[in-house]
Each structure stands twice: as C-alpha cells, then as structure tokens.
C-alpha cells in the first residue's frame, strides 16, 4: 500500500509532538522537511552531516518511509545512527510509538556504521529531555 508522503509527514509530526521535541525543530520539519539529528539530547539539522543525510535518503527510498528524527550514539557494539520513521503501512502506525512519561519505544532503522551486517529494522527506546531525544535502549 502506498500512502502519500503528506500522510506520513502528518503522522511524523504527531510523533514529534508526543516526543516533546523543541518546537522550532518541529516547524523546520513541517515547513522545510528538515530532519533533526540528536547527539545526547542536543539537535542539529541532518544536512550538516552529508553522509548521514545520504543514508537517510537511501532508507526512505528502500523502505518507502518518512524519517522524522535521527539519534547518534557510541555503544559497545559499534557507532549507531537510529533513523526513526513512519512506515508505508497505516495498519502499523498505532505501534510506531509507545510512551510512558518521557520514555518512548519507537520504530527505527538502526545503522551500525562499524558493522553494517548488524544494521536492522526494529524498536528502540528513547528518552525525551529539554526538547531533544537520546537513545537509551
């Protein structure tokens, strides 16, 4: 099923609001399709990291999805970028985010840049704080 990009973007905006993202970042996404990349809760525009932006576009094309936020962290199993996205399947949308307070389980594509074989689709847990997010699990 091919859902319009506008519908995916509407759902992504709802999720960004649920995540309590800094309003100017939500507006940047809404008005200019700018996706924010978060490093330990602090956000900046993904276009400032061309390699990550290129990977985001590849993921959107491959999975026909809409990425709305990205987190970055270093773990014991590699350097990770987590691309939070809205899928092409509205039947899944009610499961794209599960929240308890400022803790949120979201659907994402996890890119392990140290070991691409370990890159995968799945759920991650992020924590909202100060208008940003950070992966915690």
N, C-alpha and C positions, 0 to 999 in steps of 0.2 A: 504494500500500500504506500503510495507516495503522498505524503502530507506536504502542504505548501510550506515554504521556508517561513512565511509570515506566522503560521500557526505554531511552528516550532519555536520561533522567536517569542511569541506571546507566552508560551509555557516556560521558556527560559527566563523571561522577565519575572514571572510569578515565583520561580525558584530563587532567583537572585534576591527578591524581596523577602522570601522566607529565610534566606541565609543572612538577612540583615546587612547586606553589602552597602558600603558607602554610596550615598545617593548619586554623586557625580559619576561614579563608575557605572551605575545602572543606567544613567542618562547617556553616557558615552556608548554603551551597548545598544540602547534603544534608538538613539538618533544616528549614530555613525557606524554601527556594527563593530565597535571596538571591544575586544575581549581583554580582560584583565588577567595578568599573571601575578600570583601571590607567592611571596617569599616570607615565611614566618609572620603572617597576617598583613604585611605591607604589600600593596598592589602597585603595579605599573602596567602600561599597555604592552601587549604581546608584540606589536610591531617593532618594539625596541630590541627584540631578540629574533632576528630573521630566521634562524634555524628552527626555533620552536614554532614560529608562525607558519613556516613551510610544513612542518609536521602536522600542525592543526588543520591546515587546508587538505592535506592528504587523508587524514582521518575523516574529515567531513565528507569528502568525496567517496572514499571507500565504503563508509557506513551510512551514507545519505543522512547525516545527522547535523545538528547545530551545536557547536561548542559554545558554552557561555562563560566558562571560567577555567583557569589552569592553576594548579599548585605545583610547587617545586620543592623537593627535599632530597637530602642525602640519607641513605639507610645502610644497614649492614649488608644488604644485598644489591646495592647499586644506587646510582643517581637517578631519581624518578621525576617525571613530569606526569601529572594527572590531569587529563582533559575531561572535564565534567560536561556532559552533553545531553541533549534531548534527542531521543531516537526517532525513527521514522514510523513507529508503531504506537498510535494513540492508546491502544489497549494496555501498554506498558507504563503509560505516563503516571498513573497513580502510584507506581512503585519507584519513580525516579528519585524521590526524596522521602526519607522518614526522619522526623525531627523529634528530639526530646530536649527542650530548653535550647541551649546553644550548641548542642551536638547533633550532627546531621549525617545520616548514611545516604550517600548519593551514588548514582551510576556514573562510571568513568572508564575511559581507556587509559591504562597506565603504561607509559613508555619508559622502559628501563634502558637508558642510553649506554650503560656499561655492558648490558647483555640483552640484546634485542629479542632473543629467544624467550626471555622472561616477560616480555610485554604482553598485556592481555586486557580483555574487557572484564568488568566486574564492579563490585561495590567497594567503596572506601568510606571511611568516616572522617569528617572534617569538623573542626571546632570554629565557631564564629566568635570574633572578638574585635572590637574597635573598628567595625566596618569592613574587616577582611576575614579571610579564612586560612586555616592551616590543616594539613592532613595529620591525623593523629592515629590512624589505624586503617 
